[in-house]
Amino acid sequence: MTSLRDARPMMSACMLAMAAVAAEAQVFSLTSTDLDVAHPMAATFVFDQGGCHGKNESPQLAWNGAPAGTKGYALTVLDPDAPGGAPGFRHWVVVDLPESAASLPRGAGAAGGGKLPAGARQLTNDFETNGWGGPCPPEGQTHRYFFELYALKTAPVVIPEKASTQDIIAAVQGAALAKTTFVASYKR
């Protein structure tokens, strides 16, 4: 029979091994060098019509820690503070991002998707444009912008070009293994 004193080195070794495994397991996360949760978005990312005067560039985004079995990604950017109710105003939807993708450069959301990875496609946003539509809340209001990245177990996801926001979210969530969210804000 092993005494408690004799078992301590074995327990310590097991605990170190478990800690090493936990350290290797990454959490699925989304970050941006262009956005800071503590500060409003810069004018570079703001819409350029409807009383807003920005450059309407999509921000840089990067992600890591996708779960095993990820076949691709989908990205949505929604403003839940916009008039009209849930799920909110759709600023950007990118589907069919390949499994090999780990980032999008600033400006990837330009019409035509010239900076998107091969095979990725942008769906029509609620500005009725195909690409990034930056923030443009009513004057004096602060709105939040939820950048939601989904790791998908199937790819591509079948979504018609003119699908409603609810239909897009349902299709993406139905194929999701995991989701990570980054929230930014803007006040006009």
PyMOL commands that set and color helices and strands:
alter all, ss='L'
color gray80, all
select helices_A, chain A and resi 4-24+43-45+165-174
alter helices_A, ss='H'
color red, helices_A
select strands_A, chain A and resi 29-31+61-64+72-79+89-98+103-104+121-122+142-152+176-187
alter strands_A, ss='S'
color yellow, strands_A
deselect
rebuild
show_as cartoon
